[in-house]
Amino acid sequence: MILELNTGDTAWVLISAALVLLMTPGLAFFYGGMVRAKGVLNMVMMSFITMGTVGVLWVLVGFSMAFGDSFGGVIGNPLQYAGLGGLMSADALFGTIPALVFVGFQAAFAIIAVALVSGAIADRASFAGWTAFTIVWALLVYFPAAHWVFAFDGFAAERGGWIANTVKAIDFAGGTAIHINAGAAALALAIVVGKRIDFGRKPMRPHNMTLVMLGAALLWFGWFGFNAGSALGANATAGLAWVNTLAAPAAALLAWLVVERVRDGHPTSLGAASGLVAGLVGITPAAASVSPLGAVGIGVLAGAGCAFAVSWKNHLGYDDSLDVVGVHLVGGLIGTLAIGLLADPSSPAGVAGLFYGGGLDQLWRQAVGAFAVLAYSFVVSFAIGKVIDKTIGFRISAAAENGGIDLAEHSEIGYDLSPVYYSSFGGIRQTLRIDPKDLPDWEPAAVTPSEPATTKAGDAEGARS
């Protein structure tokens, strides 16, 4: 069958690509609100620099490495589409959409996959070290993993790598290539960089829950493009993925809050935001292979499972600042393995899980794909982190960490808390940042100093302690 350009499919994937790209600024807000006030700008910048480095790499060789003709199922031909010049023709189609539309859609995936890792090393990683990591990790880990996992019938003779074509594990939108991959890398970097000063001894709470909730909302909004857009068309598969992307995080949010209520005595807004993201992670690989009821089941498992998993760092001794391991690694594993249990044969994937009479066949395939990516990402990420640490350095000094990473790394602060005084001259009220004693003697009564805003150490600490 000869496929032709479909404008409806093209429009939907273009919109989805924009939604997925919006997720990275959303992640910046989500992570930025969870750190201490003195590190919010650095946390935001760690996401934004990823948009720069990975965006350029994707054009140069990244797309070709992920989706070029396969070398033994391990990596795509890095030179086949280098620079993307050969994909500008109107005849270059990927299914029913222009090739460059697919390029742009997958570029947004690559960017957020790398940015996710940053949450594990918040408040203490040098900006130069992180920037170097985004480049090397994208080249050595994300691009190859994407090639292993994603298999589409497109314009190349052989598309996709060994997990998709040999093992035949299902990953609709990136549960393994993105979330397990990023979660394993986060664990490796948390070990390499080490714990924050006073981790486990001093509260490190989110400094701005409004930012966290805004970021979570943007992530959910963008995730509809992430999952439903992966159908690569305006069709029934996209519809199922959209509904499942509603059902799973809704159920996960509730499950996380129930765990908090039983375990801690009260549900929290941070728990609601985290449960929401856990459900989104869990449904990502399974969005087109389970029913909406199955999506609710995955959401419950992901919400409750990740709620318990975030406490692992306290017992195992690693400092994953923003719980990338507990949410993305664990959530990705839950969603990927759940396909082997809950896959509905009437879904577009056409695969039956254990609960639908399919036996263990799909479950072992999912397990192989999930743990292969986990192991590869952890080992290579640990090696990359060690090399960066031994060369340009991956951790800021203790003085810089105590004083604030924003000032140390960017010479900026997220919140200007200097005193503000008010005076009136000629009936016009002005805001003056001056000392009261410097005002004219003839109008001292007009000056009413406000109480300076102060931040006590520990009042705006970072993520969950």
C-alpha positions in Angstrom: 0.0 0.0 0.0 1.3 3.4 -1.0 0.8 6.0 1.7 0.0 9.6 0.9 0.3 12.8 2.8 -2.7 13.3 5.2 -3.1 16.9 6.3 -5.2 15.9 9.3 -2.5 13.6 10.6 0.1 16.2 9.9 -1.8 18.9 11.8 -2.3 16.6 14.8 1.4 15.6 15.0 2.5 19.2 14.6 0.3 20.2 17.5 1.5 17.2 19.5 5.1 18.2 18.9 4.5 21.6 20.3 2.7 20.1 23.3 5.6 17.8 24.1 8.1 20.6 23.7 6.1 22.6 26.2 6.6 19.8 28.7 10.3 20.8 29.2 9.5 24.3 30.5 6.7 22.6 32.5 9.3 20.3 34.0 11.5 23.3 34.8 8.6 24.8 36.8 7.9 21.5 38.4 11.5 20.9 39.5 12.1 24.6 40.2 9.4 24.8 42.8 10.6 21.6 44.5 14.2 22.9 45.2 15.3 25.4 47.8 14.8 29.1 47.0 18.5 29.6 46.5 18.6 27.0 43.6 15.4 27.7 41.6 17.1 29.5 38.7 19.8 26.8 38.4 17.1 24.1 38.3 15.2 25.9 35.6 18.4 26.5 33.6 19.2 22.8 33.7 16.1 22.1 31.7 16.6 25.0 29.4 20.2 24.2 28.5 19.0 20.8 27.5 16.7 22.3 25.0 19.8 23.9 23.4 22.3 21.1 23.5 19.9 18.2 22.6 18.0 20.3 20.0 21.2 20.9 18.1 22.5 17.3 18.5 19.2 16.0 17.2 19.6 17.9 14.0 23.2 17.0 13.5 23.2 13.3 14.2 20.6 12.4 16.8 17.7 11.7 14.6 19.9 9.6 12.3 21.3 7.6 15.2 17.8 6.9 16.5 15.8 6.3 13.3 18.4 5.7 10.5 18.9 2.3 9.0 19.9 -0.1 11.7 23.4 -1.5 12.3 22.6 -4.9 13.8 19.6 -3.5 15.8 22.0 -1.5 18.0 22.3 1.9 16.4 21.0 3.8 13.4 23.3 5.0 10.7 24.6 8.3 12.1 25.4 9.7 8.6 22.2 8.8 6.8 20.2 11.8 7.9 23.0 13.9 9.4 22.0 17.6 9.2 18.5 16.6 8.0 19.1 18.1 4.6 17.8 15.0 2.8 14.5 15.2 4.5 13.3 18.6 3.2 11.7 17.2 0.1 7.9 17.2 -0.1 8.2 13.5 -1.1 9.9 12.6 2.1 7.1 11.1 4.2 7.1 9.1 7.4 3.8 7.2 7.1 1.2 9.8 6.3 3.1 12.9 7.6 6.1 14.8 6.3 9.4 13.4 7.5 10.4 16.7 9.2 7.2 16.7 11.2 8.2 13.3 12.7 11.7 14.7 13.2 10.4 17.6 15.2 8.0 15.4 17.2 10.8 13.1 18.3 13.2 16.0 19.0 10.9 17.1 21.8 11.0 13.5 23.2 14.8 13.5 23.2 15.0 16.9 25.0 12.7 16.0 27.9 14.3 12.6 28.3 17.6 14.2 29.1 16.1 17.0 31.2 14.4 14.5 33.5 17.7 13.3 34.8 18.6 16.8 36.3 16.2 16.4 39.2 18.4 13.8 40.9 21.3 16.2 41.3 19.5 19.4 42.1 21.3 22.0 44.3 24.8 20.7 43.9 25.8 20.0 40.3 28.0 22.4 38.4 26.3 23.9 35.4 29.3 23.1 33.2 29.3 19.5 34.3 25.6 19.1 33.7 25.9 20.7 30.2 28.6 18.3 29.3 26.6 15.4 30.6 23.6 16.3 28.4 25.7 16.1 25.3 27.5 12.9 26.1 24.5 11.1 27.5 22.3 11.9 24.6 24.9 10.6 22.2 25.8 7.4 24.1 22.6 6.5 25.9 19.4 8.2 24.7 19.9 8.0 20.9 20.9 4.3 21.0 18.1 3.4 23.5 15.5 5.2 21.3 16.7 3.1 18.4 16.4 -0.1 20.3 12.8 0.6 21.5 11.0 2.6 18.8 10.0 0.7 15.7 7.9 2.5 13.0 7.3 1.7 9.4 8.7 4.8 7.7 11.0 5.8 4.9 14.1 3.7 5.8 14.6 0.1 4.7 15.2 -1.2 8.2 13.7 0.7 11.1 14.1 0.1 14.8 16.4 -1.9 17.0 16.6 -5.2 18.8 14.1 -4.6 21.6 11.3 -3.7 19.2 12.0 -6.1 16.4 13.7 -9.1 18.1 12.3 -9.1 21.6 9.1 -7.5 20.4 8.5 -5.6 23.7 5.9 -2.9 23.5 6.7 0.7 24.3 4.2 3.0 22.7 5.5 6.4 23.8 8.7 5.9 25.8 8.3 4.1 29.1 11.6 2.4 28.6 13.5 4.7 26.3 12.6 7.8 28.3 11.5 7.1 31.8 13.4 3.9 32.8 16.3 5.3 30.9 16.3 8.6 32.7 15.5 7.1 36.1 18.5 4.7 35.9 20.8 7.6 34.8 19.4 9.6 37.7 20.4 6.9 40.2 23.9 6.7 38.7 24.4 10.4 38.9 23.1 10.7 42.4 25.7 8.2 43.5 28.5 9.9 41.5 27.8 13.5 42.7 27.0 12.5 46.2 24.6 13.8 48.8 23.6 17.4 49.4 25.1 19.0 52.5 23.0 18.2 55.5 20.9 15.6 53.6 19.0 13.6 56.1 19.8 16.0 58.9 18.1 19.2 57.8 14.6 19.7 56.2 14.8 20.3 52.5 11.3 21.2 51.6 9.9 22.6 48.3 10.2 26.4 48.4 7.2 27.2 46.1 4.4 24.7 45.8 2.6 27.1 43.4 5.3 26.5 40.8 5.2 22.8 41.4 1.4 22.6 40.8 1.7 24.8 37.7 4.5 22.6 36.4 2.5 19.4 37.0 -0.5 20.9 35.1 1.7 21.8 32.2 3.2 18.3 32.2 -0.3 16.7 32.1 -1.4 19.1 29.3 1.7 18.3 27.2 1.5 14.6 27.9 -1.7 14.3 25.8 0.5 15.2 22.9 3.2 12.9 24.2 1.0 9.8 24.2 -1.8 10.5 21.8 0.6 12.1 19.3 2.6 8.9 19.3 -0.2 7.4 17.2 1.3 9.6 14.4 -2.2 10.4 13.1 -5.6 11.6 14.1 -7.2 8.2 14.5 -8.7 5.7 16.9 -5.3 4.8 18.4 -4.8 8.5 19.3 -8.2 8.5 20.9 -7.5 5.5 23.1 -4.1 7.0 24.1 -5.8 10.3 25.0 -8.4 8.7 27.2 -5.8 6.5 28.9 -3.7 9.6 29.5 -6.6 11.0 31.4 -7.6 7.9 33.3 -4.2 6.7 34.6 -2.9 9.9 36.2 -6.3 10.6 37.7 -6.2 7.2 39.4 -2.6 7.6 40.4 -3.2 11.0 42.0 -5.9 9.4 44.2 -3.8 6.4 45.0 -0.9 8.5 46.1 -3.1 10.7 48.3 -4.6 7.6 49.9 -1.2 6.3 50.7 -0.2 9.6 52.2 -3.4 9.8 54.3 -2.9 6.3 55.7 0.8 6.5 56.2 1.4 10.2 57.2 -2.1 11.3 58.4 -2.7 13.9 55.7 -2.7 14.3 51.9 -0.4 16.9 50.4 -0.4 19.0 47.3 3.1 17.7 46.6 1.7 14.2 46.8 -1.1 15.1 44.4 1.4 16.5 41.8 3.8 13.6 42.2 1.0 11.0 41.9 -0.2 12.7 38.8 3.2 12.5 37.2 3.7 8.9 38.4 0.4 7.9 36.6 1.6 9.7 33.4 4.8 7.8 33.5 3.1 4.5 34.1 0.7 4.8 31.2 3.2 6.1 28.7 4.4 2.7 27.4 0.9 1.1 27.6 -1.3 3.9 26.2 -2.3 2.0 23.1 -2.3 -1.5 24.5 -4.6 -1.4 27.5 -8.3 -0.5 27.9 -9.3 2.6 29.9 -10.1 0.3 32.8 -6.6 -1.2 32.5 -5.3 2.4 32.5 -7.0 3.0 35.8 -5.3 -0.2 37.2 -1.9 1.0 36.0 -2.6 4.4 37.6 -3.4 2.9 40.9 -0.3 0.7 40.8 1.9 3.6 39.8 0.5 6.0 42.3 0.8 3.7 45.2 4.0 2.1 44.2 5.8 5.3 43.5 4.5 6.8 46.8 6.3 4.1 48.7 9.4 4.1 46.4 10.3 7.8 47.0 11.3 6.8 50.6 13.9 4.3 49.3 16.6 7.0 49.2 16.3 7.5 53.0 16.8 3.7 53.6 19.4 3.1 50.9 21.5 6.2 51.4 21.5 7.9 48.0 20.3 11.4 47.5 17.9 11.6 44.6 16.9 15.2 45.3 13.6 15.3 43.4 12.7 11.6 43.3 13.5 10.9 39.7 14.2 7.3 40.6 11.1 6.8 42.8 8.8 8.3 40.1 10.3 7.8 36.7 12.3 4.6 37.1 9.7 2.8 39.3 6.8 4.3 37.4 8.3 3.3 34.1 8.9 -0.3 35.3 5.4 -0.6 36.6 3.9 0.6 33.3 6.2 -1.4 31.1 5.7 -4.7 33.0 1.9 -4.1 33.4 1.6 -4.5 29.6 2.4 -8.1 30.1 -0.5 -8.4 32.5 -3.1 -6.0 31.2 -2.6 -5.8 27.5 -6.0 -6.1 25.8 -6.1 -8.0 22.5 -8.9 -5.7 21.2 -6.5 -2.7 21.5 -4.5 -1.4 18.5 -1.5 -3.3 19.8 -3.4 -6.6 19.4 -1.5 -8.3 22.2 -3.0 -10.3 25.0 -1.5 -10.0 28.5 -1.6 -12.6 31.2 -5.0 -11.5 32.5 -6.5 -11.8 29.0 -5.3 -15.3 28.4 -1.9 -14.4 26.8 0.2 -16.3 29.4 3.6 -15.1 30.3 4.8 -14.5 26.7 4.4 -10.7 26.6 5.5 -10.3 30.2 8.9 -11.8 29.7 9.4 -9.6 26.6 8.5 -6.5 28.6 10.9 -7.5 31.4 13.8 -8.1 29.0 13.3 -4.7 27.3 12.9 -2.8 30.6 15.8 -4.3 32.5 18.1 -4.2 29.4 17.6 -0.4 29.1 17.9 0.0 32.9 21.2 -1.8 33.1 22.7 -0.1 30.1 21.7 3.3 31.2 23.0 2.9 34.7 26.4 1.5 33.7 27.1 4.0 31.0 25.7 7.0 32.9 27.8 6.1 35.9 30.9 6.0 33.7 30.0 9.3 32.0 29.5 11.0 35.4 32.8 9.7 36.7 34.7 10.9 33.7 33.1 14.4 33.9 33.7 14.5 37.7 37.4 13.6 37.3 38.0 16.1 34.5 35.9 19.3 34.6 34.2 18.5 37.9 30.6 17.6 38.5 30.0 19.2 41.9 30.1 22.8 43.1 32.1 23.7 46.2 30.7 23.4 49.7 30.8 27.2 50.1 28.8 27.7 46.8 26.3 25.1 47.8 25.7 26.7 51.2 25.6 30.2 49.8 23.3 29.2 46.9 23.9 27.6 43.6 22.0 30.4 41.7 24.6 33.0 42.8 27.5 30.7 42.4 26.8 29.4 38.9 24.7 32.1 37.3 25.3 35.3 39.4 21.5 35.7 39.7 18.8 35.0 42.3 15.3 33.9 41.8 13.7 36.2 44.3 14.9 39.8 45.1 14.1 40.1 48.8 15.9 43.4 49.4 13.9 46.0 51.6 11.6 48.3 49.7 10.6 51.7 51.1 7.9 54.1 50.0 7.8 57.8 49.8 5.6 60.5 48.1 6.9 63.5 46.2 4.5 66.0 44.7 1.5 63.6 45.1 3.2 60.8 43.1 4.0 57.6 45.0 7.3 56.1 44.1 9.1 52.9 45.1 12.6 53.7 46.3 15.3 51.2 47.2 17.1 53.6 49.6 17.9 53.9 53.2 15.4 56.1 55.2 18.3 58.3 56.5 19.1 59.3 52.9 15.7 60.9 52.4 15.4 64.7 52.6 15.1 66.1 56.1 12.0 68.1 55.2 9.9 65.1 54.6 10.8 62.4 57.2 7.2 61.7 58.1 6.4 60.5 54.6 8.7 57.6 54.9 7.2 54.4 56.3 9.7 51.6 56.2 8.2 48.2 55.5 9.3 45.1 57.3 12.2 43.6 55.3 11.4 40.2 53.9 13.7 37.6 55.3 14.3 33.9 54.7 15.5 31.8 57.6 17.9 29.0 56.8 15.8 25.9 56.2 12.4 27.7 55.7 12.6 27.2 51.9 14.5 24.0 51.7 14.4 21.9 48.5 12.5 18.7 47.8 11.3 15.9 50.1 13.5 15.2 53.0 
